[in-house]
Amino acid sequence: MYIIYIVHEVLTNGCEWFNIESGKVIMEILSLFYKQYIYFGPIFVFVLALSKLVSKQRLRINFFYSLSYLFMGLGMLQVVSYSMKPYPGYWYVSHLLIPFTFGTPLFLYLRFRFLIQGISIRIHPVIPVVFSVITLFIFAGPFLGGELSFVREHAELRPLLDQFFMNLPVYYKIVHLINFSGKVILCAGLLTLLLKTIYPWQDSDKEMSMQSRIAYIFTIMMFLTSALGFTGDIVSFEFSKASIAMVNTVTLCVFLASQYDPGYYAIFKHLRQKKKYAVSKVKGIDVMSVIEQLSMLMNENRLYLEEKLSIKDVAEMLDINHQQLSEILNRELGKSFSSYVNDFKISEARNLLVNEPELPVIRIAMSVGFNSVRTFNRVFAKSTGVTPVEYRNRHLKKKL
């Protein structure tokens, strides 16, 4: 009927009317699409969380991704609730889901750090305690009475510069600041990660750096998204809506990247390894004897100090081929050859950093067999969770 009306008006009033009305129609369609795209985000993220949870492979990383996507989806739903006001009682949801908005930055930071640096995902014991305290504080709201009663006038989230914010009771001001602090933490965490991990763009290891660079680009996009959310909580929720739309775009890009190369998520690494060694090449070999000989070469001969040490060279010393050595290391020790050798290098470097405090980091890197201080910093951080300088400073303080 609307189309018939437009045709009638065009025939009656000419093209001038059509240009005006068609412009309005296009804007209405774009506005509708924009809103639906924002609503789509949390649903898509919940589906991603479920897809990781139902995976056949019960890998720890799968459960982490599932939990992180669950927090992310609930955090997005919270932002959608207070910025779009799409249903009755939205202010209940936006209030009660604040802990998930606060917890999301931790999971995003750990996820992107894992993808860029390969550092193991560990959650400090203090984090669950802080999350529990914030959850109890937020959930106390509905049970407050008197002047702090849980009504829309108090509980509805507003931008911090909104004139109504200053008139809120202290409890609800704190609630607003907790909600805002989640965006601050996310911005600060991602910016710190970006500044500390600029090396993928200069790393010579193309196979490893490509995945890191893709993750780095997504981290930049997520930082810009968090900056929009940060601005929205201060000035206007229009920025918050834009941040959700941008999160959707980044998440879709990550999903498509994972479909193109499952290695991006590092979830299927174990599957590829399993397939690679479906037909064993070590039948008839005394595997434990090989491991013992290899350990002796590393500990007594300090073979790991050789800068250009290759798996083929070591395999020849053990009287096996490099494919057999690779299978033994992966199956028995769960490590690649480079990881195995790097463990010895890092162990040696840790001793030098503490016992030779005057020795420059670059000298230590070269002395333990690294040809680049950037590579040394990356491998050291992946192994210990801190940079060589931070490791040295921490242990020197303990000695004082």
N, C-alpha and C positions, 0 to 999 in steps of 0.2 A: 504494500500500500504506500509505503514511504517513497519507493522508487516511482510509482505512478504519479504521486504528488509532485515530485521533482520534475518529471517529464512535462506535466501540465504547466508548471510555473515557467519552465524554459520556453515552451511554445508561446506562453502569454507575455512574459517579460523579457525574453531574450537571454543572451549569454552572460550579461552582467550579473543577473541574479544567480545563474548557475555557478559562476566562479565563486561567489560568496558562500552559497549553500554547500557546494561540493567541498570547499575548504573546511567548513564546519564539520561535515560528515567525516572527512579524512582525519581531522583532529580528534573527533570523538572515537573513531575506530582505533587510532594510535593510543589514545588515553586508555581505552578498554584493554587493548593488548598489553600495555605497560602494567596495568593493575593485575591482570591475569598472570603475567610473567613473574611479578613479585610473589603472588600467592603460590605459584608453581615451585618456587625455591625450596621451602622447607619439606614439601612432599618428596621432591626428588632426592634430597639429602637423606631423608628417612629410608627411602628405597635403597640408597647406597649403603647405609648402615646395615640393613637387613641382608643385602647381598654378600657382605663380608662375613656376617655372622653364620650364614647357612653354608658357607664354603665347606667342601669335603675335607680340605686340608686344615687340620686344627693347629694352625700356626699362631704363635703369640702375636705376631704383627697383624694378623687378621682381626683378632679380638680388639687390639688397640685401635685399628682403623674403624671398627664397628662402634666402639665407645666414643671415639672422637667425632664421628659423623652424627651420632645420637645427640651429643652435647651441642654440636654445631646446628643441627636441625632445630632443637628446642630453643637455642639462642636466637636463631632467625625467626622462629615463630613468635618469640617474645617481642622482637623489634617490629615485626609486621603488625602485631596486636596494638602496640601503642602508637605506631605511626600511621596506620591505615584505619584503625577503629572499625574492623570489618563485621563485627557481630556483637550482640548484647553481652554485657559482662566482660568485654575485652580487658578492662582495667584489672579484673581479678587475675587473668592469665598473665598480663604483662608484669604484674607485681610478683606473683608466685614463681615465675620462671627466671627471675633475676639471677639466682645462683648459677644457672646454666649459662647465662650470658657472661657471668664473671669467670666461669670455669673454662669456657671455650678457648680463650687466648692461650692457655697452657697447652692444650692439645694441638692447636694450630702451630704453635712455636716448636713443639717437640716433633711434630710431623714433618714440617719443612726443614728442620735441622737434620733430621734423619735422612731425608731425601738429598739434601745438599752435601752434608758432611759424612753421612753414614754412621754418626754417633748413636750408640745404643739408646733406646728409649727407656728412661728411668724416671719415675715420679718420686720426688723427695717426700719423706713421711710428713713433713710440715704441711704440704699442700692439702691432703685430705682433711687435716685438722682445721685449717683456715676455711675450707669449703664447708665443713660441717657447722662451724660457728656462724658463717654468713647465712647458711640455710636456716638455722634455728632463728636467727635474727629476723630474716624476711618472713618466715612462716608465723612469727609471733604477731605480725600485723593484724590478721583477721580476728585475733582474740583480745586485742586491746580495747579498752573501754574509755569512757569519759571523753575528754577533748581529743583523744587520739583514736577515736572510733574509726573503724575501717569502712569508710564511705568513699564514694567516687571523688568527692571534692578533695580528699586527702590522698587517696591511693593512686589516682590517675597520674601517670608520668607526664612531665612537661619538660620543654627545653629549660636549661638552667637560667637563661636570660628572660624567661617568661615572668611577667609581673606577679603571677600567682605563686611562683616558687618561693619567694621571700616571705609569703604569708603562711606557709605550711608549718605545722608543728615540727619540732626538732627531729623526731623519729623519722618522719617522711622526707625531711631534707637529707638525712643520712642515707635513706633508701635510694634517693635520686643520685647521691654521690657514689654509692656502691655501683649502681647501674652504669654511671659515667666512667668509673674507674676501670671497668672491664675494657672499655675502648682505649683508655689511656695505656693500660698494660699491654694490650695487643699491639698498638702503634709502637710503643717503646721496644717491645720484644722483637717484633719483625724488623724494625729499623736497625737494632743492634745486630741481629743475625745477618742482615744485608751488608752492614759495614764490616763484619768480621769474616765474611765468606766471599769476598770479592775475588779470591784466587781462582775459582773455576774458569774465569775468562783468560787466565794466564797459564793454566795447567797444561802440560804437554801430553798427559795421559788422555787421549781422545775418547777412549771407550768409557772411562769413568766420568770425564768432565762433561760429556754431552748430557747425561742424565742430570748432573748437578746444575748445568746451565738452564735446562728446561725448568727444573724446580726453582731456580733462582728467579727466573722470569715470572713464574706464578707467584712467588713470594712478593715481588715488587707489586704485582697487581693486587694481591691481598692486602699489602700495606696501604696502597691507595684507597682500597675499599674501607679499611679500618679508619683511615683519615676522614673519609666521608661520614662514617658513623660517629666519629669523635665530634665533627663539626655539627652534625645533626642534633646531638644531645645538648649542644650549647645554644645554637641559633634557631634552627627550624627542622622539623621532622621530615621536610621534603628531601633534605640531604640523607636522612636515614633510609627513606624509600629508595633513593638512588644507590645507596650502599648495598641494599639487599639485591637489587637488580644486578649490580656488579658482581656480588658474591655468586649469584646464579651463573653468570657468564664464566667466571673463573672456574667454578666447580664443573661446569659442562666441558670446558677446555681440558681440565685435568682428566675427566672421565674419558673424553675422546682420545687423549694422549695415552691413557692406560689401555684403551682398546687397540690402538696402533702398536704399542709396545708394552706388554704386560710387565716388563722389567722396570718400568717407571715406578711402580708401586713397591718394587722389591718383594712382592708377595709370592711371585711365582718362581723365584730363584731356586727354591728347593725342588720344585717340580721339574725345572729344566735339568737340574743336577741329577735327579733320579732317572730321568729319561736318558741322559748322557751315559750313565753307567748301568743301563738296563742289562747289557751283556758285559759281564765282568772281564777285565783284562789281567786280573791278578791271581787267577786260579793256579795253584801249584807253587805260589810264592809264600815264603814265611814272612807274613806282613809285620808281625811284632819285631822280628829281627831287623827288618828294613827301618822301622821306626826308631829302634835303638841305635842303629848305625847312623841314621840321620841326626839324631839327638847328639851323638858323640861328635860328629863333624861340626855341629853348631856350637856346642859347649866347650869342647876341648880345642878344636882347630879354629874356632871363631870364624867359620866360613862366611857368616852373614856380613862380615865387614867388607867383603869384596863388592865394589860398586856395581860391576856389571855381571853379577852372579845370575846365571840362568837355570831354569829347571832342567834343561837338557844336560848341562854340565854336572849338576848334582846327581841326576839319574845315572849318568855314566859311572860316577864314583861308586854308586850303589849297585852297579851291574844290572840295572833294569832300564826300561825305556821311560821317556818323560810322561807318556800317557798312563803308565802303571803307577808312577810316583804321584801324579795328579789325583788318580782315583784313590790311592791309599790315604793321602792327606785329606781329601774331601769326605771319604767314608768314615775313616777312623778318628780324625781330629776335627772334622767339620770346618776345615780351612782351605783356602787356596794356597798355592806355593808362595805368592807374594805376601799374603797375610801371615803365613807361618814364619817367613824370614823377617818380616817387619816386627813381629813380636819380640824377637831377639834384639833387633836394632833399638827398639824403643826401651827395652829393659836396660840395655847398655847406656842409652841416652839418659834415662832417669837417674842412674847412678852418677853419671858425670855431672848432671845438672845440680845435684845436691852436694856431691863431694868435691867438685871443682867449681866453686861459685864465681871465680874470676874468669873462667873460660867462656868466651862468647858463644852464643847459641849457634851461630853459623859454623864455628869450628867444630862444635859437637856434632852438628848435622853431617858434616863432611867426614868426621872421624868414625862415625858408625855406619857409613856406607851410603848416605843419601847424596845425590848430585845436585839437589836444589833445596834451599831453605824453605821454600813454599811447600814443596812436597813433604818435607820433614814436619812442618807445622801442621799440615792437614792430617798426616798419618798419626802424629802424636796426639792431636785433639780427638781423633776418632777412637784411639785406644784408651785415653785417660779422661776425656771429657773436658780437658783444659789445655791451654797453649803451653809450650815449654817454659815461657817466662812466668806464667801464672803458677805452674807446677813448682818451679824453683823458688819463687817468693813465698809460697805457702809452706814449703818444707824448711826454708831458712828461718821463717818466723817461729816455727816449732822448736828449733834448736836454741833460739834466744831465751 
